[in-house]
Amino acid sequence: MTWRMRVRHRTGYSYDGEVVSSFNEARMTPLSDSTQTTLESRVEISPPASVFRYRDYWGTQVTAFDIHSPHSELVVTSTSVVETALRPRALSSLASLGWGELGTDQVRDQFAEWLAFTPRTDPDGELSALARESAGTSAPADAAIACNEAIRAAMEYRLGATGVHTSGLQAWQERKGVCQDFAHVTLAMLRSLGVPCRYVSGYLHPKSSAEIGETVAGESHAWVEWWDGEWVGYDPTNGREVADQHVAVARGRDYDDVAPLKGIYSGPKSSGLGVVVEVTRLA
């Protein structure tokens, strides 16, 4: 089964006065790979800007732009049409590598960047111990799911409980957070076990029974992928495998590698931020 979706993602900043100049990077163009195909995509910027597009180290398409005319508002709108395909692998320990194979020098060298802790995914002793306890003697695939079940049992999903700069450890200590936090805590646990894993940003269509042509309010979403012989996508927030309703935009070590929009500017402080995501099922 496949889904074809149109995703419209609008981010707007307003400022207390006129910004003299700004330099920005937008990571808002969905990926094309074995699980999805981006059929069309455009990024529109207001006020008009000089644009340069490239793929970063992690394979994400970046729209870099700078504005040198005075402006009191910045609006970036990405509109994409993406076709997704059902992931072929059902989660099963029978299909995964064992701990001995994951622990070889070859694997640890090849996936060193996906095994290294970052400031957002550095666990404390309690979280590392929970990972070991949850994993028990299970194979890596089952251990990864068990870690997620432990997180979901202990943490509450709560909007506004954390901020964009919150680390996984901070969210864990508060026992609450949003999808970004659930992903960071999961990565911290898996890396503490020696399982290569990465952060994925994108979108999730919230309605599995959506009618063709129906537009619904969506949000940016985050999940993880781990490697146990092949990459497996898993949504820690919802406790399920990544499937047709997920649209991947970027992959990295954590949120800092995939932030949808970031930059620097010269001028007064920002006085407002508005984000609107609309998702329409087309087929």
N, C-alpha and C positions, 0 to 999 in steps of 0.2 A: 504494500500500500504506500502511496506517495501523497504528500500534501504540497500544494502550491500556495504560497502566501505573499501578500504585499505587506511590508513593514515600513511604517513612516515614523521616524524618530526625530523630534524637534526639541532642541535645547536652546534656551534663550537666557542671556545675561543682561541685566540693566545696571547702570552705574550712577553714582551720585553726581557726576559731572561728565565732562568730555574726556574720553581716553585718547591720548595722543597717538599711540601706536600699540600694536599687539602682535605676538608671534604664537601660533597655535598648531596643534596636531589633533586631528580627528581620526579615531579608529571606529568607524561606523558602517563600513562596507562588509557585508557577510562574505565568508570564505566559500570557495568552490573546492570540493574534495570528493572522496569516495562516498560520502554520506549526504551531500547536498550540492546543488548547482545554483549559482547566482545568475539568473537570466538577464537581469538588468539592474543597474544601480547608479544613483547620482547623489552628489552631495552639494547642496546649495548654501551659499553664505551671504549674509546681509549684515553690514554693507559689503559691496563687492570687494574681492580680495585677490591678490596674486596667489596662485595655487600651484603646488608641486606634489605629484603623487609618486609613492614608492612603496616597496615592501620592506618591512623592518626585519631585524635579525630572526624573529620568531615566525615570519611568514605572513604577518598581518598587513593588509593594504592600508596605508596611511595617507590621509589628505592633509598635507602641511600647507598652511597659508599665513600670510601676514597682511596687516592692514595699517596704512600709514596716514590715513585721513581721520580727523577728529570724529569720534562717534560715542554716543551715550548708551548704545544697545548693540549686542551681538547676537545673531540668530543663526544657528547651524541646523539644517534640515537634511536628513538622509532618507531617501526613498528607494526601496529595493524590492525586487520580486525574486523569490527563492523557491526552488523545488527541493523538497527533502525526500529521502527514501528510508524505509524502515531498516534499522540496523540489523545486520544478518545474524549476529551472535546473541543468543540468550545467555545470561550470566550463569556460568557453571564452572565449578572447580575442576571438572574433568578436562576442560579446554585450556586451563592455565598452567603456567610453569610452576615448579615447586620452589621452596625457599632456597635450596641449594643452588639452583640454576640462576635465581635472581641475585644471589650473592657472589657470583663469579667476578673476577677482576674485569673481564671483558664487558659484562653488563654494567658494572659500576662505573667504568670509564665511559662507555657509550652514553649512559644516561646521567652523567654526573650533575648536569644542570637541573635535572628533574628530581634529584635526590638531595640537593643542598637546601638547608634551611635558609629562609629569608627573614628579615625583621617581622614580616606579617605572618610567617608560618613557623616560627620558632616555638616549640612546646616547652612547658615546664615539666618537672618530674612527675607531677600528678597526671598530666595528659599523656605522657609517654607510658606511664604505668597502666593507664586505662587502655591504651592501644594494645599493649602486650596481653593484658587480661582478656580483652575482647577477642583478640586473634586466637589465643589458646594454641591448639595444635592444628588449626584449620589451614587449608591451602590459601595462598595469597588472595584469590578472588573472593573466597568466603570470608577471609579475615577483613578485607576491605568493606564488605557489606556489614559485617558485625561491628566494625568501628563506627560506621554511619548510624547503625541502630542505637549504639550507645550514646552517640551525640544527640540524636533525636529524642531519646528518653530523658536526657539531662537538660537540654536547652529548649528555650521557648522562642518561637518565631514572633518577633515584635517589631513593627515598624517604628522608627525613631529612637530605638533603644541604643543604637550605635551610630557612628558617623562614617564618612567615607575614608577617614584616616585610621579607623580602629583596626588593631591587629587581631589575629585569630585568638591569641592568648587572652587579650583584654575581653573579647566577647565571651570566651569560655569562662573566665573568672566571674563575669556578670551572669552567665548562664542564659543569655538572650542575644538575639541579633537577627539579621536578615540573610538573604541568600549569599551575599559576599562573605559574611562571617561563617556561615555553615561550610562554605567551600574552603575557607582558610583553615578552620579547625580540622576538617577532614584531611587536607594536605599535610598539616602538622603531624597528625597521627600516622598517616601512611608513610611519610618520609622517616619518621622515627622507627618504623618497622623495616625500612629498606626497600619500599615499593616505589618505583619511579612514578611520578604523578605530576599533573599540570592543571592550571586554572584555565577555565574557559568562560569567556563572556559572550553574551548573545541575547536572545529573546525566547520566550516561551508563550505559545498561544494558550491562553488559560481555559479554553472551552473545547473539549474533545468532540462535542456534538455540534460544533458550529456549522451553520448552513453556508452554502456557497454564496459569496457576495456579502456576507455579514461582517461588519466591522465592529471590533470590540476594543476596549481600552486594555493596553498591555503595559508591561514594564520591562526595563532591562533586567536580565537574569544572569545568574552565574552557576556553574557546576564544575565537576572535575572529570578528568580522565586519568586512569592508571594503566600502567603497562605490565602485563604478565605473559608476554609472548606476542601480544597485540594490544593496541590501545582500546580501552573500554570506557565509554561515557556513562557517568552516573550522576544523578541529580540529588545531592544530599538534602536539600531543603524539602523535597517531596518524597524522598526515599524510594526512588525508582530509576530504572535504566533510561538513559537518554533515547528519545525516539522521534517520530515524525513531527511533533509539535515544537521541537527545539530547533532554533536557528543559531548556528555558531558564527561569531564575528571575529574573535581573536583568541589566541592561546598564549600563555606565558607562565612564568613561575608563580606569580600572584597578581593581584589587582593592579599594582603599579606598572606592570608590563602591558596592560590592555585597557587602561582608562579610556572611555569613549571620547573625552575631550579634555585636553589640558594645554596650558600655555602660560605665557607671561605677558604683562602689559604695563604701560606707563600711564598712570592716571589715578583718579580717585578710587576708593574701594567699591566693590560690587555691592549693590543694594538689593538685588533680587536674582533668583534663579528659578526658571520654569522648565520642566521636562514633560513632554507629552509623547507617549508611544501608542500608536494605533496599529492593530494587526487585522488584516482581512484575508479570509480564506478564499482563494480563487478557484481551486480545484481539489 
